[in-house]
Amino acid sequence: MKNLITLLIVSSVFLLSACNTVKGVGQDIQKAGEKIEGAAKK
């Protein structure tokens, strides 16, 4: 039972950190898109 609880805790930590990573990548892509759009308007 202890092993199952430990596995669930570790899994949830990895899932939460993955969400933050994906969110950060999305923000970086959005910023790059904005710069490209700004350059295209010039």
VMD Tcl script that builds the backbone (N, CA, C; Angstrom):
set m [mol new atoms 126]
animate dup $m
set s [atomselect $m all]
$s set {name element resname resid chain x y z} {
  {N N MET 1 A 0.822 -1.195 0.000}
  {CA C MET 1 A 0.000 0.000 0.000}
  {C C MET 1 A 0.870 1.264 0.000}
  {N N LYS 2 A 1.975 1.240 0.756}
  {CA C LYS 2 A 2.865 2.395 0.782}
  {C C LYS 2 A 3.448 2.671 -0.596}
  {N N ASN 3 A 3.804 1.587 -1.300}
  {CA C ASN 3 A 4.382 1.751 -2.635}
  {C C ASN 3 A 3.388 2.386 -3.594}
  {N N LEU 4 A 2.126 2.018 -3.486}
  {CA C LEU 4 A 1.093 2.578 -4.357}
  {C C LEU 4 A 0.926 4.076 -4.097}
  {N N ILE 5 A 0.905 4.454 -2.840}
  {CA C ILE 5 A 0.758 5.873 -2.486}
  {C C ILE 5 A 1.970 6.666 -2.969}
  {N N THR 6 A 3.149 6.111 -2.786}
  {CA C THR 6 A 4.367 6.777 -3.252}
  {C C THR 6 A 4.343 6.948 -4.769}
  {N N LEU 7 A 3.926 5.911 -5.470}
  {CA C LEU 7 A 3.840 5.978 -6.929}
  {C C LEU 7 A 2.840 7.046 -7.371}
  {N N LEU 8 A 1.715 7.141 -6.711}
  {CA C LEU 8 A 0.721 8.164 -7.055}
  {C C LEU 8 A 1.252 9.574 -6.810}
  {N N ILE 9 A 1.953 9.766 -5.723}
  {CA C ILE 9 A 2.507 11.090 -5.420}
  {C C ILE 9 A 3.560 11.484 -6.453}
  {N N VAL 10 A 4.455 10.562 -6.765}
  {CA C VAL 10 A 5.507 10.840 -7.743}
  {C C VAL 10 A 4.890 11.118 -9.118}
  {N N SER 11 A 3.892 10.342 -9.492}
  {CA C SER 11 A 3.232 10.538 -10.788}
  {C C SER 11 A 2.565 11.907 -10.862}
  {N N SER 12 A 1.895 12.312 -9.797}
  {CA C SER 12 A 1.216 13.604 -9.817}
  {C C SER 12 A 2.223 14.754 -9.893}
  {N N VAL 13 A 3.384 14.608 -9.250}
  {CA C VAL 13 A 4.416 15.645 -9.333}
  {C C VAL 13 A 4.919 15.774 -10.768}
  {N N PHE 14 A 5.169 14.639 -11.427}
  {CA C PHE 14 A 5.628 14.692 -12.817}
  {C C PHE 14 A 4.571 15.303 -13.729}
  {N N LEU 15 A 3.308 14.975 -13.511}
  {CA C LEU 15 A 2.247 15.531 -14.349}
  {C C LEU 15 A 2.141 17.038 -14.163}
  {N N LEU 16 A 2.245 17.495 -12.931}
  {CA C LEU 16 A 2.149 18.935 -12.684}
  {C C LEU 16 A 3.336 19.687 -13.285}
  {N N SER 17 A 4.510 19.123 -13.193}
  {CA C SER 17 A 5.670 19.794 -13.768}
  {C C SER 17 A 5.602 19.784 -15.292}
  {N N ALA 18 A 5.041 18.744 -15.867}
  {CA C ALA 18 A 4.890 18.685 -17.324}
  {C C ALA 18 A 3.925 19.757 -17.795}
  {N N CYS 19 A 2.872 20.000 -17.046}
  {CA C CYS 19 A 1.921 21.044 -17.427}
  {C C CYS 19 A 2.602 22.397 -17.456}
  {N N ASN 20 A 3.436 22.674 -16.483}
  {CA C ASN 20 A 4.148 23.949 -16.458}
  {C C ASN 20 A 5.104 24.066 -17.637}
  {N N THR 21 A 5.751 22.975 -18.000}
  {CA C THR 21 A 6.686 22.996 -19.117}
  {C C THR 21 A 5.949 23.265 -20.421}
  {N N VAL 22 A 4.841 22.592 -20.631}
  {CA C VAL 22 A 4.057 22.789 -21.857}
  {C C VAL 22 A 3.527 24.213 -21.920}
  {N N LYS 23 A 3.102 24.733 -20.796}
  {CA C LYS 23 A 2.602 26.109 -20.759}
  {C C LYS 23 A 3.714 27.089 -21.135}
  {N N GLY 24 A 4.923 26.852 -20.626}
  {CA C GLY 24 A 6.060 27.723 -20.938}
  {C C GLY 24 A 6.425 27.678 -22.409}
  {N N VAL 25 A 6.396 26.492 -22.991}
  {CA C VAL 25 A 6.693 26.358 -24.422}
  {C C VAL 25 A 5.639 27.097 -25.235}
  {N N GLY 26 A 4.390 26.979 -24.842}
  {CA C GLY 26 A 3.318 27.684 -25.541}
  {C C GLY 26 A 3.501 29.192 -25.501}
  {N N GLN 27 A 3.930 29.685 -24.362}
  {CA C GLN 27 A 4.164 31.132 -24.244}
  {C C GLN 27 A 5.331 31.572 -25.117}
  {N N ASP 28 A 6.383 30.760 -25.173}
  {CA C ASP 28 A 7.531 31.091 -26.022}
  {C C ASP 28 A 7.134 31.126 -27.493}
  {N N ILE 29 A 6.341 30.165 -27.919}
  {CA C ILE 29 A 5.891 30.119 -29.312}
  {C C ILE 29 A 5.012 31.323 -29.621}
  {N N GLN 30 A 4.172 31.694 -28.668}
  {CA C GLN 30 A 3.300 32.852 -28.872}
  {C C GLN 30 A 4.128 34.128 -29.033}
  {N N LYS 31 A 5.146 34.299 -28.208}
  {CA C LYS 31 A 6.003 35.488 -28.309}
  {C C LYS 31 A 6.742 35.523 -29.640}
  {N N ALA 32 A 7.214 34.360 -30.088}
  {CA C ALA 32 A 7.905 34.299 -31.372}
  {C C ALA 32 A 6.947 34.658 -32.502}
  {N N GLY 33 A 5.722 34.180 -32.419}
  {CA C GLY 33 A 4.714 34.498 -33.430}
  {C C GLY 33 A 4.412 35.987 -33.474}
  {N N GLU 34 A 4.366 36.605 -32.313}
  {CA C GLU 34 A 4.105 38.044 -32.268}
  {C C GLU 34 A 5.244 38.827 -32.921}
  {N N LYS 35 A 6.474 38.395 -32.705}
  {CA C LYS 35 A 7.620 39.080 -33.317}
  {C C LYS 35 A 7.606 38.911 -34.832}
  {N N ILE 36 A 7.260 37.727 -35.299}
  {CA C ILE 36 A 7.171 37.475 -36.733}
  {C C ILE 36 A 6.067 38.319 -37.336}
  {N N GLU 37 A 4.940 38.396 -36.637}
  {CA C GLU 37 A 3.818 39.207 -37.130}
  {C C GLU 37 A 4.210 40.679 -37.200}
  {N N GLY 38 A 4.929 41.155 -36.196}
  {CA C GLY 38 A 5.381 42.548 -36.183}
  {C C GLY 38 A 6.347 42.835 -37.331}
  {N N ALA 39 A 7.227 41.884 -37.618}
  {CA C ALA 39 A 8.179 42.069 -38.715}
  {C C ALA 39 A 7.460 42.047 -40.059}
  {N N ALA 40 A 6.411 41.260 -40.174}
  {CA C ALA 40 A 5.670 41.172 -41.434}
  {C C ALA 40 A 4.888 42.456 -41.700}
  {N N LYS 41 A 4.477 43.138 -40.651}
  {CA C LYS 41 A 3.707 44.378 -40.824}
  {C C LYS 41 A 4.585 45.553 -41.254}
  {N N LYS 42 A 5.906 45.454 -41.045}
  {CA C LYS 42 A 6.817 46.564 -41.384}
  {C C LYS 42 A 6.991 46.735 -42.837}
}
mol reanalyze $m
mol bondsrecalc $m
mol representation Tube
mol addrep $m
